[in-house]
Amino acid sequence: ECRQDEFHYTGLPGSLFAAEDKALDERTVGHNPERLNLMKGGIVYSNAVTTVSPTYAREVLEGGAAGWLRSTLARPELRSKFQGILNGIDTAEWDPAADPHLPACYDADRPAGKAACKRYL
């Protein structure tokens, strides 16, 4: 969040984004209309919005996790570009128990290799 007059550091006047369909959120409209919600602006102007998991995306869209962005994410054109991508790694490809690129392999039964990798780094 920033004030409209601070937004000029981006090279654009903040007044361009001072509208409910752009960067003013539920909190700023009635109380601090000089403040821009940059997260909302990012969502409005993005092609896609992702979060750490499909479960969290549902919590944001259907639960209370959206906070002041609740009405923003209720807009069909914005809701449709919001999705969760599972946070994590491909454990078959990045398996420290069998990775030939590590100086020592390790797993829950052989944790000493982890310490050797840390020393190597």
Secondary structure, DSSP 8 states (H G I E B T S, - for coil): -EETTTGGGGTS-GGGG-STTTT--HHHHHH-TTEE-HHHHHHHH-S-EEES-HHHHHHHHHSSTTGGGHHHHHSHHHHTTEEE---S--TTTS-TTT-TTSSS---SS-THHHHHHHHH-
